Amino acid sequence: MRRDSLLKSIDWITVGIYLLLVIFGWFSVCGASYDYSDRDFLDFSTRAGKQMVWILCSFGLGFVLLMLDDGLYEVFSYIIYIGMLALLVVTIFVAKDIKGSHSWLVFGPVSLQPAEFAKFATALALARFIGSYNFTLAKMSNFLGALVIIFLPMLLIIAQRETGSALAYFAFFLMLYREGMSGAVIFSGIAAVVYFVVGLRYGEVMLEEGQVTPVGPFLVLILVMLFSVGMIYVYLKRVDQVRRLISVGAAVLLPSLCFSLWLYPFNLVGVCLFLCLSLALYLIYCAIDLRKIQYFFIALFTLCSVAFLFSCNYVFTDILEPHQQVRIKVVLGMEDDLAGAGYNVNQSKIAIGSGGLVGKGFLRGTQTKLKYVPEQDTDFIFCTIGEEQGFVGSSVVLVLFLALILRLIYLSERQDTTFARVYGYCTLSVFLFHLFINVGMVLGLTPVIGIPLPFFSYGGSSLWGFSILLFVFLRLDAGRRGN
């Protein structure tokens, strides 16, 4: 493809959105990191000056990626992925301990985080694997292969004690869903989150004063039964069977509940557990008798849900770090801890709330200038936008991100190769996950796991990582045969 033809084929709308986000991001870094003793924003000794260097470098990096032949990305996808895995392994042993994490490689004045670049390498490997001839996710070996590609870098990043960066790899499941993965997998993940939250939040709350039934496990086991019966309706359309199961469950549970509340208190969790196990056995019987494998998978869902519920407490107390436990408790309202783990989120809410409709103005945020919010130019940079630019400025930023996501969906759907389409959905999934979690943790809606806001948070690694993700896809889109 000639250079003039390439320039015409590039999606300049996406490039324009990218430039706006990067520019707004730089001004946000200026506002979040500015000190009245700073001489000017472009001084390399300041964070704003350093961020400008990273931005200029990302522009150059994007230009180089656009100039490369689009076929190279598919040819070298596995090599890039394997090389990045090797770099992640090396990082575990050679990286310095920075705030408890071994994820940064230091080269003089420059520090790089390989985990940020591993996302685009993983996206390339997934695109190459799924784009292979006659591939289908319905085949178990193919599905497991895709999971291995996703989980390998995750495990290595967890070994670096970077849990937040590792969790971002769950974003790739959105791409798998687009490529044919059963919705039951996504639903199972959502159900697990619900089980964890409800079971933990109400695990020590009794059904009523004087009762011995904890609300959390009781509600979760009822949800397990309802979800399982709902799957029978969705996947097997057996309305009569659904009615019978609901009737039997109600006939056992309601009298037990009345007896426990008004006659003799006893733990209803045992009754619910009995019903769940009986349901699983019945489903296994149906799978054998009717020769329908769907019943077996629903039974497996029921049993795994019960096992997950009773393992939550062990995972929370024995696997999660103490600071992670406190952060989750703060989000769930189990603790306030405004001077500890909840301090960041509380100060962030104050900053955003004080911005009002139109904000206090550039460099006029009191919370920002007085450094009340830790990490306000990295993980919590959205609170700077809220304070200085108010509701209007925050809305503009979110609308720009929405425009980017919608544009990436459009570009992904128009690709003429599976490789390019899968890579496009990987890219937009990563952006969407980071946006949702970062803004959510700033507003106190999700736990603080420390992941950056794309193109806004200070740092060269995150900016370059997101820029590589985007510009590789723009090059693949420009190389479409339809251009």
Buried (B, 14 or more C-beta within 10 A) or exposed (E): EEEEEBEEBBBEEBBEBBBBBBEBBBBBBBBBBBEEEBEEBEEEEBBBBBBBEBBEBBBEBBEEBBEEEBEEBBEEBBEBBEEBBEBBBEBBEEBEEEEEBBBBBEEEEEBBBBBBBBBBBBBBBBBBBBBEEEBEBEEEEBBEBBEEBBBBBBEBBBBBBBBBBBBBBBBBBBBBBBBEBBEBEBBBEEBBEBBBBBBBBBBEEBBEEEBEBBBBBBBBBBBBBEBBBEBBBBBBEBEEBBEEBEEBBEEBBEEBBEBBBEEEBBBBBEBBBEBBEBBBEBBBEBBEEEEBEBBBBBBBBBBBBBEBBEEBBEEBEEEBEEEBBBBBBBBBEBBEBEEEBBBBBBBBBBBBEBBEEEBBEBEEBEBBBEEBBEBBBBBBBBBBBBBBBBBEBBEBBBEBBEBBBEBBBEBBEBBEBBBBBBBBBBBBBBBBBBBBBBBBBBBBEBBBBBBBBBBBBBBBBBBBBBBBBBBBBBBBBBBBEEE
